[in-house]
Amino acid sequence: MPASLVASPLIPAHMPSRKPCKTGTRFGRPGPNVRDTLSRFQDGGRVRLNFFLSIIFVGMILNGYDGTLISGLQAFQSWNDDLGLTDNPNSAALLGLLNAAGPLSGFVIGPIIQWIDDTFGRRWGIRFYGYTILTGTVISVVAGVNSAKGNSGYTLFVIGRFIIGFGQASFLMTSLVVVQEITHPRTRETVAGSWDSYYIIGMVLASWVNFGTSFMSGSWGWRLPYLLQVPMALYVLIAVQFMPETPRYLISKGEDEKALQFMATYHGNGDASDPLVVFEFQEMKDAIEAERIAKAEKWSTILRSPSNRHRLGLAALMSFLTNLSGSSIIFYYYSVVFDLVGITDTTTQTGIAAGMNVFQWIAQIAAIWTGKYVGRKKIILANWPMLLLVLVGLTVSGATFAHSGETDHKSAVATVALVWIYMGFYNFCNPILYSYPAEVQTFSMRSKGLLIWNSVTQIQAIYVTFVDSIALDAIGYKYYIVYMPLVILQIFLVKYFMVETKGFTLEEVALAFENASSTNLPMIRDAEAAGTVDTASVGGDSKE
């Protein structure tokens, strides 16, 4: 954030309190906003903004539905028959390749999506998502029909997964940017934090649909759930045509009037003179202009700055926590986990998974509420050691069952309970793991930071989806031990490298990073000398 912005006449020269003001930040600013006097239904701009956000959230529901659907289909005998996986000696490797197809295509498409988002606008990444979901679904759903059985059915299904992977990576990269850039500043942290909870809703929907169709005989037991992706994809594809570009993108392209109109319409209910709207506009404009002057959009400039390298490193760290903490075993192969302790019935497996997904959603809602009062770093450090303990418990229960001659049913019950407990702690951190990578980037870096996040995520996902299947088949419960040292390393990295961002606007996050990394501090010193900002309050946990 440039010093000229910090010393802006819109900000009072004296700020006696460190407590966040009504906008939800630590910096003084005009308090009044249209939301102070109008209900959510009287504020037409808020209603329309929520419609645009619904595009993101329906897309996330679709992502969660698709991801859980694939896990659930593995329990369907008809699906295994149609794809030629039944009694196939290479089924573990084939299943791993099938699950890795999406991450592989997502890795390939990442740089193209980053360029499209920065060049043509954020909406194109979402449009692309809608088209690929529709195309991939149609191709996959006909796999195994008549002459397309066996190897042909498997090939068609993998091609469909590969196409869907293009769109999912595009949507993840773009939607994380959009939800941060269009949301009202007072609700940004909560709305961005709730982003992943809609993924869980999709998981719940898919698991119960799988449970319901598990009673059906024949191929329609798995084809019908797969076809249900089409209505959601159509909604996203049609509704995005009405979504405006984000104000920060518009300012970066010199369309200041459109950007101000956006904020007036959706943050000020049509009032361009609303104090908060005026402040937001000036803050964004000054920050983006400073980045333009510094040529901060160039990779060479980004990588020269220690604080920028710190930002990119944290984006990669969040991916590390998401994918290499043991969660992939449960997300992709919960049916295999249950097989290891003698729970093999399809209806039982899908029923357990359906209940677990409801529990995950409850955990995320609790996390979103807690995030209003507790910093991101504290939440992760409180929950991640619990994952380590649960992995130890899963190893013990798996070993006990195996050594009992596969007759100890108490171990099976313990495994189910531990899987639920694991996902509870994991999902309590999930809102942070997905919102933080976009939150910590400057505007010029945001799509590039998410390119790094997506690339690391997809590489790790390729590994876990392919290797987990083979490893579980080869060494069973002992595979949990592999993730234990990784979780310990993650705790260390979070403790010593993660920067607290709670209570800042996107533009103010820059100050937190400059202070936390002790690099490029002239901007902060200038602000402190002018008496316009209390640097002692920047970069630490909120004391709300």
C-alpha positions as CSV (number, residue, x, y, z in Angstrom):
1,M,0.0,0.0,0.0
2,P,1.6,3.4,-1.0
3,A,2.3,5.9,1.7
4,S,0.1,8.4,-0.1
5,L,-2.8,6.1,0.6
6,V,-1.9,5.5,4.2
7,A,-1.9,9.3,4.7
8,S,-5.0,9.9,2.7
9,P,-7.4,12.6,4.1
10,L,-10.1,10.0,4.2
11,I,-8.2,8.4,7.1
12,P,-8.2,10.2,10.4
13,A,-4.7,11.4,11.4
14,H,-5.2,10.1,15.0
15,M,-6.2,6.5,15.6
16,P,-6.3,5.9,19.3
17,S,-7.7,2.3,19.2
18,R,-6.4,-0.9,17.7
19,K,-9.8,-2.4,17.7
20,P,-11.4,-2.9,14.2
21,C,-13.9,-0.3,13.2
22,K,-17.2,-1.1,11.5
23,T,-15.6,-2.0,8.3
24,G,-13.9,-4.9,10.0
25,T,-10.3,-3.6,9.8
26,R,-7.8,-2.1,12.2
27,F,-7.5,1.2,10.3
28,G,-9.7,4.2,11.0
29,R,-12.0,5.2,8.2
30,P,-15.5,6.5,7.6
31,G,-18.0,4.4,9.6
32,P,-21.3,5.1,7.9
33,N,-22.4,2.7,5.1
34,V,-25.8,1.9,3.5
35,R,-25.7,-1.4,5.4
36,D,-26.0,0.5,8.7
37,T,-29.6,1.6,7.9
38,L,-31.0,-1.0,5.5
39,S,-31.9,-4.6,6.0
40,R,-30.4,-7.2,3.6
41,F,-33.7,-7.2,1.6
42,Q,-34.0,-3.4,1.4
43,D,-30.4,-3.2,0.0
44,G,-31.0,-4.1,-3.6
45,G,-27.3,-3.9,-4.4
46,R,-26.6,-6.5,-1.7
47,V,-29.3,-8.8,-3.1
48,R,-27.8,-8.6,-6.6
49,L,-24.2,-9.1,-5.3
50,N,-25.4,-12.3,-3.5
51,F,-26.8,-13.5,-6.9
52,F,-23.3,-13.1,-8.4
53,L,-21.8,-14.9,-5.4
54,S,-24.3,-17.7,-5.9
55,I,-22.5,-18.5,-9.2
56,I,-19.3,-19.2,-7.3
57,F,-21.1,-21.2,-4.6
58,V,-23.1,-23.3,-7.0
59,G,-19.8,-24.0,-8.8
60,M,-18.2,-25.1,-5.6
61,I,-21.2,-27.3,-4.8
62,L,-20.7,-28.9,-8.2
63,N,-17.0,-29.4,-7.5
64,G,-17.7,-31.1,-4.2
65,Y,-20.4,-33.2,-5.8
66,D,-18.1,-34.3,-8.6
67,G,-15.2,-35.1,-6.3
68,T,-17.3,-37.2,-3.9
69,L,-19.1,-38.9,-6.7
70,I,-15.9,-40.5,-8.0
71,S,-15.1,-41.8,-4.5
72,G,-18.6,-43.2,-4.1
73,L,-18.7,-44.8,-7.5
74,Q,-15.8,-47.0,-6.6
75,A,-18.1,-48.9,-4.2
76,F,-20.5,-49.7,-7.2
77,Q,-20.0,-53.1,-8.7
78,S,-21.7,-52.0,-11.9
79,W,-19.3,-49.1,-12.3
80,N,-16.3,-51.4,-11.8
81,D,-17.8,-53.9,-14.4
82,D,-18.5,-51.2,-17.0
83,L,-15.0,-49.8,-16.7
84,G,-13.3,-53.3,-16.7
85,L,-11.9,-52.9,-13.2
86,T,-13.5,-56.0,-11.7
87,D,-11.0,-58.8,-11.2
88,N,-8.4,-56.7,-13.1
89,P,-4.9,-57.4,-11.7
90,N,-4.0,-53.8,-12.5
91,S,-7.1,-52.2,-11.0
92,A,-5.2,-50.3,-8.3
93,A,-2.9,-48.6,-10.9
94,L,-5.9,-48.0,-13.2
95,L,-7.9,-46.4,-10.4
96,G,-5.0,-44.2,-9.5
97,L,-4.6,-43.1,-13.1
98,L,-8.3,-42.3,-13.3
99,N,-8.2,-40.2,-10.2
100,A,-5.0,-38.5,-11.3
101,A,-6.4,-37.5,-14.7
102,G,-8.2,-34.4,-13.4
103,P,-5.2,-33.0,-11.5
104,L,-2.9,-33.7,-14.5
105,S,-5.1,-31.6,-16.8
106,G,-5.5,-29.0,-14.1
107,F,-1.7,-28.6,-13.9
108,V,-1.4,-28.2,-17.7
109,I,-4.2,-25.6,-18.0
110,G,-3.1,-23.4,-15.0
111,P,-0.7,-21.0,-16.8
112,I,-3.3,-20.5,-19.6
113,I,-6.1,-19.6,-17.1
114,Q,-3.8,-17.2,-15.2
115,W,-3.1,-15.4,-18.5
116,I,-6.8,-15.4,-19.5
117,D,-7.9,-14.0,-16.1
118,D,-5.4,-11.2,-16.2
119,T,-5.9,-10.4,-19.9
120,F,-9.6,-10.9,-20.7
121,G,-11.2,-10.8,-17.2
122,R,-12.2,-13.2,-14.4
123,R,-15.5,-14.3,-16.0
124,W,-13.9,-16.3,-18.8
125,G,-12.4,-18.8,-16.3
126,I,-15.9,-19.5,-15.0
127,R,-17.4,-19.8,-18.5
128,F,-14.7,-22.3,-19.4
129,Y,-15.6,-24.3,-16.3
130,G,-19.2,-24.6,-17.3
131,Y,-18.4,-25.8,-20.9
132,T,-15.9,-28.4,-19.7
133,I,-18.1,-29.9,-17.0
134,L,-20.9,-30.3,-19.6
135,T,-18.6,-31.9,-22.1
136,G,-16.7,-34.2,-19.7
137,T,-20.0,-35.4,-18.1
138,V,-21.5,-36.4,-21.3
139,I,-18.4,-38.3,-22.4
140,S,-18.0,-40.1,-19.1
141,V,-21.6,-41.0,-18.6
142,V,-21.6,-43.1,-21.8
143,A,-18.6,-45.1,-20.8
144,G,-19.4,-48.8,-20.6
145,V,-22.5,-48.6,-22.8
146,N,-22.8,-51.6,-25.1
147,S,-19.6,-51.8,-27.2
148,A,-17.8,-49.3,-24.9
149,K,-17.4,-51.8,-22.1
150,G,-14.1,-52.9,-20.6
151,N,-11.0,-51.0,-21.8
152,S,-13.1,-48.8,-24.1
153,G,-15.3,-47.8,-21.2
154,Y,-12.4,-47.0,-19.0
155,T,-10.7,-44.9,-21.7
156,L,-13.9,-42.9,-22.3
157,F,-14.3,-42.3,-18.6
158,V,-10.7,-41.1,-18.2
159,I,-11.0,-38.8,-21.1
160,G,-14.1,-37.3,-19.5
161,R,-12.2,-36.8,-16.2
162,F,-9.3,-35.2,-18.0
163,I,-11.7,-32.6,-19.6
164,I,-13.4,-31.9,-16.3
165,G,-10.0,-31.4,-14.7
166,F,-9.4,-28.5,-17.1
167,G,-12.5,-26.8,-15.9
168,Q,-12.1,-27.5,-12.2
169,A,-8.6,-25.9,-12.1
170,S,-10.0,-22.9,-14.1
171,F,-12.8,-22.5,-11.6
172,L,-10.7,-22.9,-8.5
173,M,-8.2,-20.3,-9.6
174,T,-10.8,-17.8,-10.9
175,S,-13.4,-18.2,-8.2
176,L,-10.9,-17.7,-5.3
177,V,-10.0,-14.4,-6.9
178,V,-13.6,-13.3,-7.6
179,V,-14.9,-14.1,-4.2
180,Q,-12.1,-11.9,-2.6
181,E,-12.5,-9.0,-5.0
182,I,-16.3,-8.5,-5.3
183,T,-17.5,-9.1,-1.7
184,H,-18.4,-6.3,0.6
185,P,-15.4,-5.5,2.8
186,R,-17.4,-6.0,6.0
187,T,-18.3,-9.6,5.0
188,R,-15.3,-10.5,2.9
189,E,-13.5,-12.7,5.5
190,T,-16.7,-14.6,6.3
191,V,-17.8,-15.0,2.7
192,A,-14.4,-16.0,1.6
193,G,-14.1,-18.4,4.5
194,S,-17.4,-20.0,3.6
195,W,-16.2,-20.7,0.0
196,D,-15.1,-24.3,0.8
197,S,-18.2,-25.0,2.9
198,Y,-20.2,-25.2,-0.4
199,Y,-17.8,-27.9,-1.6
200,I,-18.9,-29.9,1.5
201,I,-22.6,-29.3,0.6
202,G,-21.8,-30.9,-2.8
203,M,-20.1,-33.8,-1.0
204,V,-23.2,-34.3,1.2
205,L,-25.5,-34.2,-1.9
206,A,-23.3,-36.7,-3.8
207,S,-23.0,-39.1,-0.9
208,W,-26.7,-39.2,-0.3
209,V,-27.4,-39.6,-4.0
210,N,-24.9,-42.4,-4.1
211,F,-26.6,-44.0,-1.1
212,G,-30.0,-43.7,-2.7
213,T,-28.9,-45.2,-6.0
214,S,-26.9,-48.0,-4.4
215,F,-30.2,-49.8,-4.1
216,M,-30.6,-49.7,-7.9
217,S,-29.5,-52.6,-10.0
218,G,-27.6,-52.1,-13.3
219,S,-25.6,-49.2,-14.7
220,W,-28.1,-46.5,-13.9
221,G,-27.1,-46.8,-10.3
222,W,-23.9,-44.8,-11.2
223,R,-25.0,-43.1,-14.4
224,L,-27.9,-41.2,-12.9
225,P,-25.8,-39.5,-10.2
226,Y,-23.2,-38.5,-12.8
227,L,-25.9,-36.9,-15.0
228,L,-27.1,-34.7,-12.1
229,Q,-24.0,-32.5,-12.7
230,V,-25.6,-31.1,-15.8
231,P,-28.2,-28.8,-14.2
232,M,-25.7,-27.2,-11.9
233,A,-23.2,-26.7,-14.8
234,L,-26.0,-25.0,-16.9
235,Y,-26.8,-22.6,-14.0
236,V,-23.2,-21.5,-13.7
237,L,-22.8,-21.2,-17.5
238,I,-26.0,-19.1,-17.9
239,A,-25.7,-17.0,-14.7
240,V,-22.1,-15.9,-15.3
241,Q,-23.2,-14.0,-18.4
242,F,-24.8,-11.5,-16.1
243,M,-21.8,-11.1,-13.7
244,P,-19.8,-7.8,-14.0
245,E,-16.0,-7.8,-13.9
246,T,-14.4,-7.2,-10.5
247,P,-13.7,-3.6,-9.6
248,R,-10.0,-4.2,-9.1
249,Y,-9.7,-5.7,-12.6
250,L,-11.6,-2.8,-14.1
251,I,-9.2,-0.3,-12.4
252,S,-6.2,-2.2,-13.6
253,K,-7.6,-1.7,-17.2
254,G,-8.2,2.0,-16.8
255,E,-12.0,1.6,-16.4
256,D,-12.3,3.6,-13.2
257,E,-15.8,4.8,-13.8
258,K,-17.1,1.2,-14.2
259,A,-15.2,0.2,-11.1
260,L,-16.8,3.1,-9.1
261,Q,-20.2,2.2,-10.5
262,F,-19.7,-1.4,-9.3
263,M,-18.9,-0.4,-5.8
264,A,-21.6,2.2,-5.7
265,T,-24.2,-0.3,-6.9
266,Y,-23.2,-3.3,-4.9
267,H,-21.5,-1.9,-1.8
268,G,-23.4,1.4,-1.5
269,N,-26.9,0.6,-2.9
270,G,-26.4,3.0,-5.8
271,D,-24.8,5.9,-3.8
272,A,-21.4,6.8,-5.3
273,S,-20.8,9.3,-2.5
274,D,-21.2,6.7,0.3
275,P,-18.1,7.2,2.5
276,L,-17.1,3.5,2.5
277,V,-17.5,3.4,-1.3
278,V,-15.3,6.5,-1.7
279,F,-12.7,5.0,0.6
280,E,-12.7,1.6,-1.1
281,F,-12.3,3.1,-4.6
282,Q,-9.4,5.4,-3.6
283,E,-7.7,2.6,-1.7
284,M,-7.9,0.2,-4.7
285,K,-6.9,2.9,-7.2
286,D,-3.8,4.0,-5.2
287,A,-2.6,0.5,-4.5
288,I,-3.0,-0.7,-8.1
289,E,-1.3,2.5,-9.4
290,A,1.6,1.9,-7.1
291,E,1.9,-1.7,-8.3
292,R,1.8,-0.4,-11.9
293,I,4.6,2.1,-11.3
294,A,6.7,-0.5,-9.7
295,K,5.9,-2.9,-12.6
296,A,4.8,-5.4,-9.9
297,E,2.9,-7.5,-12.4
298,K,6.2,-8.9,-13.9
299,W,7.5,-12.2,-12.6
300,S,11.1,-10.7,-12.4
301,T,9.9,-8.0,-10.1
302,I,7.8,-10.3,-8.0
303,L,10.6,-12.8,-7.4
304,R,13.1,-10.1,-6.4
305,S,11.0,-9.1,-3.4
306,P,11.5,-11.2,-0.2
307,S,7.9,-10.4,0.9
308,N,6.5,-11.5,-2.5
309,R,8.5,-14.7,-2.3
310,H,7.0,-15.1,1.2
311,R,3.5,-14.7,-0.3
312,L,4.1,-17.3,-3.0
313,G,5.7,-19.7,-0.5
314,L,2.6,-19.4,1.8
315,A,0.3,-20.2,-1.2
316,A,2.4,-23.3,-1.7
317,L,2.3,-24.1,2.0
318,M,-1.5,-24.0,2.1
319,S,-1.5,-26.6,-0.8
320,F,1.0,-28.7,1.2
321,L,-1.3,-28.7,4.2
322,T,-4.4,-29.5,2.0
323,N,-3.0,-32.4,0.1
324,L,-0.2,-34.1,2.1
325,S,-1.7,-34.4,5.6
326,G,-3.4,-37.7,5.0
327,S,-6.8,-36.3,3.9
328,S,-6.4,-37.6,0.4
329,I,-6.7,-41.2,1.6
330,I,-10.2,-40.5,3.0
331,F,-11.3,-38.2,0.2
332,Y,-10.4,-40.4,-2.7
333,Y,-10.3,-43.9,-1.2
334,Y,-12.6,-44.1,1.8
335,S,-14.0,-47.3,0.4
336,V,-10.5,-48.8,0.5
337,V,-10.0,-47.6,4.1
338,F,-13.2,-49.3,5.2
339,D,-12.3,-52.5,3.2
340,L,-9.1,-52.7,5.3
341,V,-11.1,-53.2,8.4
342,G,-13.8,-55.5,6.9
343,I,-16.5,-53.0,6.1
344,T,-17.2,-54.0,2.5
345,D,-20.9,-53.6,1.9
346,T,-21.7,-50.9,-0.7
347,T,-24.7,-49.5,1.1
348,T,-22.9,-49.5,4.5
349,Q,-19.9,-47.6,3.0
350,T,-22.0,-45.0,1.2
351,G,-24.2,-44.5,4.3
352,I,-21.1,-43.9,6.5
353,A,-19.7,-41.5,4.0
354,A,-23.0,-39.6,3.7
355,G,-23.2,-39.1,7.5
356,M,-19.5,-38.1,7.6
357,N,-20.0,-35.4,4.9
358,V,-22.8,-33.9,7.0
359,F,-20.4,-33.8,9.9
360,Q,-17.7,-32.2,7.8
361,W,-20.2,-29.4,6.8
362,I,-21.0,-28.8,10.5
363,A,-17.3,-28.5,11.3
364,Q,-16.8,-25.9,8.5
365,I,-19.8,-23.8,9.6
366,A,-18.3,-23.9,13.2
367,A,-14.9,-22.9,11.7
368,I,-16.4,-19.9,9.8
369,W,-18.0,-18.6,13.0
370,T,-14.8,-19.1,15.0
371,G,-12.8,-17.3,12.3
372,K,-14.6,-14.1,13.2
373,Y,-12.9,-14.2,16.6
374,V,-9.7,-16.2,16.3
375,G,-6.8,-15.7,13.9
376,R,-6.1,-18.1,11.0
377,K,-2.7,-19.2,12.4
378,K,-4.1,-20.1,15.8
379,I,-6.8,-22.2,14.3
380,I,-4.4,-24.3,12.3
381,L,-1.9,-24.7,15.1
382,A,-4.7,-25.9,17.4
383,N,-6.1,-28.4,15.0
384,W,-3.1,-29.8,13.1
385,P,-1.6,-31.7,16.0
386,M,-4.9,-33.5,16.4
387,L,-4.5,-34.8,12.8
388,L,-1.2,-36.4,13.9
389,L,-2.9,-38.1,16.8
390,V,-5.7,-39.5,14.7
391,L,-3.2,-40.9,12.1
392,V,-1.5,-42.7,15.0
393,G,-5.0,-44.0,16.0
394,L,-5.8,-45.2,12.5
395,T,-2.5,-47.1,12.3
396,V,-3.2,-48.8,15.7
397,S,-6.8,-49.7,14.8
398,G,-5.7,-51.1,11.4
399,A,-2.9,-53.1,12.9
400,T,-5.2,-54.5,15.6
401,F,-7.7,-55.6,13.0
402,A,-5.1,-57.2,10.8
403,H,-3.4,-59.1,13.6
404,S,-6.8,-60.4,14.9
405,G,-7.2,-62.4,11.7
406,E,-9.7,-59.7,10.5
407,T,-12.2,-60.6,13.2
408,D,-11.9,-57.7,15.6
409,H,-15.0,-55.6,14.9
410,K,-14.2,-53.1,17.6
411,S,-11.2,-52.0,15.5
412,A,-13.6,-51.5,12.6
413,V,-15.8,-49.3,14.7
414,A,-12.8,-47.4,16.0
415,T,-11.6,-46.8,12.4
416,V,-14.9,-45.3,11.4
417,A,-14.9,-43.0,14.5
418,L,-11.3,-41.9,13.8
419,V,-12.1,-41.1,10.2
420,W,-14.9,-38.9,11.3
421,I,-12.7,-37.2,14.0
422,Y,-10.0,-36.6,11.4
423,M,-12.3,-35.0,9.0
424,G,-13.7,-32.8,11.7
425,F,-10.4,-31.3,12.7
426,Y,-9.3,-31.1,9.0
427,N,-12.4,-29.3,7.9
428,F,-12.2,-26.8,10.8
429,C,-9.1,-25.5,9.0
430,N,-10.3,-25.9,5.4
431,P,-11.8,-22.4,5.1
432,I,-8.4,-21.0,5.8
433,L,-6.5,-23.4,3.5
434,Y,-8.5,-22.2,0.5
435,S,-9.1,-18.5,1.2
436,Y,-5.6,-17.6,2.5
437,P,-3.6,-18.2,-0.8
438,A,-5.7,-15.5,-2.6
439,E,-6.0,-13.2,0.4
440,V,-2.2,-12.8,1.0
441,Q,-1.4,-11.7,-2.6
442,T,-1.4,-8.2,-3.9
443,F,-3.7,-7.4,-6.9
444,S,-0.9,-7.8,-9.5
445,M,0.2,-11.0,-7.9
446,R,-3.2,-12.6,-7.1
447,S,-3.7,-14.6,-10.3
448,K,0.0,-15.5,-10.4
449,G,0.0,-16.5,-6.8
450,L,-3.0,-18.8,-7.5
451,L,-1.1,-20.2,-10.5
452,I,1.6,-21.2,-8.1
453,W,-1.0,-22.6,-5.7
454,N,-2.8,-24.5,-8.4
455,S,0.4,-25.9,-9.9
456,V,1.6,-27.2,-6.5
457,T,-1.9,-28.5,-5.7
458,Q,-2.2,-30.4,-8.9
459,I,1.3,-31.9,-8.7
460,Q,0.5,-33.1,-5.2
461,A,-2.9,-34.3,-6.2
462,I,-1.4,-36.3,-9.1
463,Y,0.9,-38.0,-6.6
464,V,-1.6,-38.7,-3.9
465,T,-4.4,-40.0,-6.2
466,F,-2.1,-42.3,-8.1
467,V,0.3,-43.4,-5.3
468,D,-2.3,-43.7,-2.5
469,S,-4.3,-46.4,-4.3
470,I,-1.2,-48.5,-5.0
471,A,0.3,-48.0,-1.5
472,L,-3.0,-48.9,0.3
473,D,-3.2,-52.0,-1.8
474,A,0.4,-52.9,-1.1
475,I,1.0,-52.0,2.6
476,G,-2.5,-51.3,3.9
477,Y,-2.8,-49.5,7.3
478,K,1.0,-48.9,7.4
479,Y,0.6,-46.2,4.8
480,Y,-0.8,-43.8,7.4
481,I,2.7,-43.7,8.9
482,V,4.1,-42.0,5.8
483,Y,2.0,-38.9,6.5
484,M,3.0,-38.5,10.1
485,P,6.4,-36.7,9.6
486,L,4.8,-34.5,6.9
487,V,2.2,-33.3,9.4
488,I,4.9,-32.5,12.0
489,L,6.8,-30.5,9.3
490,Q,3.6,-28.7,8.4
491,I,3.1,-27.6,12.1
492,F,6.6,-26.2,12.1
493,L,6.2,-24.3,8.9
494,V,2.9,-22.7,10.0
495,K,4.3,-21.7,13.3
496,Y,7.3,-19.9,11.9
497,F,6.3,-18.7,8.5
498,M,2.6,-18.0,8.4
499,V,1.5,-14.4,8.7
500,E,-1.8,-13.5,10.5
501,T,-4.1,-11.5,8.2
502,K,-7.3,-11.4,10.2
503,G,-8.9,-8.0,10.2
504,F,-7.3,-6.5,7.1
505,T,-8.7,-5.4,3.8
506,L,-6.9,-6.9,0.8
507,E,-4.9,-3.7,0.3
508,E,-3.9,-3.6,4.0
509,V,-2.6,-7.2,3.9
510,A,0.5,-5.7,2.2
511,L,1.4,-3.9,5.4
512,A,1.1,-7.0,7.4
513,F,3.6,-8.8,5.2
514,E,6.1,-5.9,5.1
515,N,6.0,-5.8,8.9
516,A,6.0,-9.6,9.4
517,S,8.9,-10.3,7.0
518,S,11.0,-7.3,8.1
519,T,11.7,-6.4,4.5
520,N,10.8,-3.4,2.3
521,L,9.9,-1.4,5.4
522,P,10.3,2.2,4.1
523,M,6.5,2.4,3.4
524,I,5.6,1.4,6.9
525,R,8.2,3.8,8.4
526,D,6.8,6.7,6.4
527,A,3.3,5.9,7.6
528,E,4.5,5.6,11.2
529,A,6.5,8.9,11.0
530,A,3.3,10.6,9.7
531,G,1.4,9.3,12.6
532,T,-1.2,7.7,10.3
533,V,-0.7,4.0,11.2
534,D,0.2,2.1,14.3
535,T,2.6,-0.5,13.0
536,A,2.6,-2.3,16.3
537,S,-0.9,-3.4,15.4
538,V,0.0,-4.7,12.0
539,G,0.7,-8.4,11.5
540,G,-0.4,-9.7,14.8
541,D,-3.5,-11.6,15.9
542,S,-6.7,-9.6,16.2
543,K,-7.7,-8.9,19.8
544,E,-11.4,-8.6,19.2
